[in-house]
Each structure stands twice: as C-alpha cells, then as structure tokens.
Amino acid sequence: MKYYSTNGNAPVADLRKAVVKGLAEDRGLYMPERIKTLPKEFFDNMKDMSFQEIAYTVADAFFGEDVEANVLRQIVYDTLAFDCPVVKVEENIYALELFHGPTLAFKDVGARFMARMLASQNPSEGGEMVNVLVATSGDTGSAVANGFLGVEGIHVYVLYPNGKVSHIQESQFTTLGRNITAIEVDGVFDDCQRLVKSAFMDEELNRHMRLTSANSINVARFLPQAFYYFNAVARLIENGEFGIENYDYTEGSKKGMQANLNSPFSIPNSQLVMCVPSGNFGNICSALFGHEMGLPVSRFIAANNANDVFYQYLQTGQYNPKASVQTLANAMDVGDPSNFARIINLYSRNGQLTPEETHRRISSLISGCTYTDEQIRETMRQCYDDTGYVLDPHGACGYRALKEQLREGEVGVFCETAHPAKFKEKVDEILGTDIAIPERLQAFMRGQKQSVTMGKEFQVFKEFLLS
Ligand SMILES: *Cc1c(COP(=O)(O)O)cnc(C)c1O
C-alpha cells in the first residue's frame, strides 16, 4: 500500500516511511491510496467472530500487503489484550466502552498498535535505537508510554509541563521506568511541544540519533481505531439488538476512492447511528474509513464541547480554526482539529470534488452538536439519575447528542472514550458520588515516580538526548 499526502506536494510513501515519519514532507497527513470494501461473507459472519478476528480482517485490508500475516496477526492480538464492550444504557442507546485498556482511554488501542507496528518495521536498521518524542498535557503521554512499554529497540521520552498534569495522569507515565523516560519541563505544554518540534528540526541531533513522533496523526495510530467500530456492530447483531438483513454492504465502496464519481451519494439502509465525542477528529475519522469499508452505519454524529469549529463547518461550509477554550471535557479542547484535512480529502475524493459538493456530502452523513460545561454537567446528572450509568465528561457529549438527535427506528451508539475515574474529582463533585478507582489505575498511583526535571531551553534538552 502506498500513502499519499493530503497536501498533495510530497512523494507517496510506503508503510514504513509513513509510520516512521508520521507527517509527510509537505506537512500533510498520510492517506492510504485505497480503502478496500470488505467482502459480503465478512458481514454475514462477523457476529460469530471474536474481536481479535474482526480486527485482524480490518487490519489486513490496510496492512496486509506490507506486513506478513503471522506478524500482523500477532500485532493485532497483542494490541487487543482488553475488550471494548457495547453496553446498553437505555432503550436504543448503547455505550461503546473504549476505556478498558491500560490507561483507561481509547488512545490505548492506537498507541499499542502503533508501537508494535513500528517495532515490526525495523525502524532502527542496524540495531540503532529509535527514539520516540512525545509532548503531553496528560492523556497522550500515558497512552503512548504504556503502548510502547517494553517494546524492543524503542525508547520513549515523554515531555510534560511541571505541575500542570493531574497526579493520576502523571503517575501513568512517570512510574514505568524501563524504556520510558519522563521529562518534567519547567514551563507549559506549549514549551514541551516546542522542544519536541525543535528536536525534529535539529540537524545535528538527527545525525546522531533516530527520532520519531507518536502523534495521533500517524496512520498506524489512527487506522486501528476502526477495529472497535466493526466489533461494536458485530456484538449488537450477535445480541439481537440490531440487524443488517437489508443492508447493502457495498454502499460504502460505491462512494469509495475508486468509485464512479457520478454515482448517486446515498446513505445505506441500516439504521445505526454512531456518535463520537471529538477533539482532533482522529477517532471519528477512523469510523468514517470503516464506513468506506462497509461498516453498516447509516449516519454519524460528531459531538463537540464548546470548541465548535467542526460544528460551524457543518452549518456553514466555512472552516475557521480558532484558539481552543478550556472545558470540562479537556481532551476535546481543540481549536484546529488535525484530522479535518483527512475528512476533507476523503469526501472530496482527493480534491476531485468542489468544496461545496464536499461539504454537502459530509453534512449529509455527519451531523454535529456543541455543548457548554453546564450542559455536560446537566447531562451527567440526568443520565446517572435516570439510568445509573456514570458518564465521563467526554462521553456525556456523545450521550446527549444521541438523546437529542436519534430518530424513530434508529439505534444509537456513542463512544465512552475514557473511564470516569480518570476524572474522579470532577465526576464525584458533579454526581455526588465516590466512584471506585479501577485496580490498574491504583497500581500506577502506588508506583515510584521517576522523572528528569529540566528547564525549557532547547540546548539543555538536546545535550540530555545526546548524552
Ligand atoms: C483524545 C480524546 C478524545 C478526542 O478524540 P479525537 O480522536 O482527538 O477526536 C475524546 N475523549 C477522550 C477521553 C480523549 O482522550
């Protein structure tokens, strides 16, 4: 498989380059050249397949040409050492719980897959260590550090702002040791990000060591997120909650990359609505790729907090990025979602369609919503009172969107993107609860903190890396 850049000014890359580089030379995001429709037998049989088997089928469609079958199977099985169950919250509304991994958020899936994929691509050629640099304001650092923990040939440096990360979050990447080094920077998140960017651009450093990023724009981090959408549909069918008897699985491919652009753009006749609380739009983007492969979902909802650039795009066709505002659902505080470029590229068929037609297609498939912190609180309380289900602030946006937008005859699934215990203080304060902290999270909190403290000057960071 070849990968092209959304900016169209970089040479196509093979899988290895796309995974090791992350971003194309023209700063565009890599897109797979083809998105294969999965065969009818897969959809007929999926209810009898395990999560891992389903995931392997999806992974094979993207990576099968480049990675040996037994290696790819191992990567998939190692990644999915935990489940992503679908839980009924109330009539016609289900939570796709993506928080059963090591750091209790959906980013575990992509980070674990990417770590193993990177290791399989012999990134180090000749035994030289590959160094992953990641700046974090909390969640990404823990998912990446845990995803890469113990993966041979790779060393991870997590840079985080001193005093700006919660104790729970900090414990998830500072207590690991082994091939993970936590660097506590005397500054803010932007300083951490600047240090990482400077490192990637520093010639001398790059001559001496192999550096890579584990950013969410990496194809090996975002594509595997499609796994759990297929599994969610399979489990709903298995449990008799939803049927696809009349579903034409080729609908997605009719709209596919290679499709006849004159064919009508129609929505499949399944009645499943997938709702994704979104920030950088990587998670929903992988669901949309799944849809191209035949995922039987009739429409999508992108749930936003007060950061509403995508919502505004859906309403107006204009994309106006702006500075992010801080909210209760802070992992979705993004003012210029990086995967917006992928969504546009996908539905414009790599720039073949006009912006107007592209917008028409996107807004006929995806609807949006935007909620204030007060609405998030209110939704968490309402759901808890009515159903007993504890939402985290991110999942609350998804649940509310379904409550407001689900139509007669539709079944709705929203992603519960993090475990509520990750935000225990806020959740307890809002609901008046004392929710239990899962054992694996407590284990982190009992661990011994190991970190290197550092100023925000690049020279110091550079010397540290070289030493
Ligand atoms: C990262 C994150 C999101 C946003 O996902 P995107 O892929 O950036 O849209 C939502 N919820 C939680 C808990 C997250 O950590």
The ligand as an SDF file (V2000), in Angstrom:
LIG
                    3D

 15 15  0  0  0  0  0  0  0  0999 V2000
   -8.3520   12.2030   22.7440 C   0  0  0  0  0  0  0  0  0  0  0  0
   -9.6950   12.1040   23.3830 C   0  0  0  0  0  0  0  0  0  0  0  0
  -10.8900   12.4830   22.7120 C   0  0  0  0  0  0  0  0  0  0  0  0
  -10.8650   13.0970   21.3360 C   0  0  0  0  0  0  0  0  0  0  0  0
  -10.5260   12.1710   20.3300 O   0  0  0  0  0  0  0  0  0  0  0  0
  -10.0520   12.6770   18.8950 P   0  0  0  0  0  0  0  0  0  0  0  0
   -9.5990   11.4670   18.1840 O   0  0  0  0  0  0  0  0  0  0  0  0
   -8.9410   13.6550   19.1480 O   0  0  0  0  0  0  0  0  0  0  0  0
  -11.2320   13.3320   18.2630 O   0  0  0  0  0  0  0  0  0  0  0  0
  -12.1050   12.3030   23.3400 C   0  0  0  0  0  0  0  0  0  0  0  0
  -12.1610   11.8030   24.5970 N   0  0  0  0  0  0  0  0  0  0  0  0
  -11.0630   11.4280   25.2830 C   0  0  0  0  0  0  0  0  0  0  0  0
  -11.2070   10.9200   26.6670 C   0  0  0  0  0  0  0  0  0  0  0  0
   -9.7860   11.5580   24.7040 C   0  0  0  0  0  0  0  0  0  0  0  0
   -8.6990   11.2040   25.4100 O   0  0  0  0  0  0  0  0  0  0  0  0
  1  2  1  0
  2  3  1  0
  2 14  2  0
  3  4  1  0
  3 10  2  0
  4  5  1  0
  5  6  1  0
  6  7  2  0
  6  8  1  0
  6  9  1  0
 10 11  1  0
 11 12  2  0
 12 13  1  0
 12 14  1  0
 14 15  1  0
M  END
$$$$
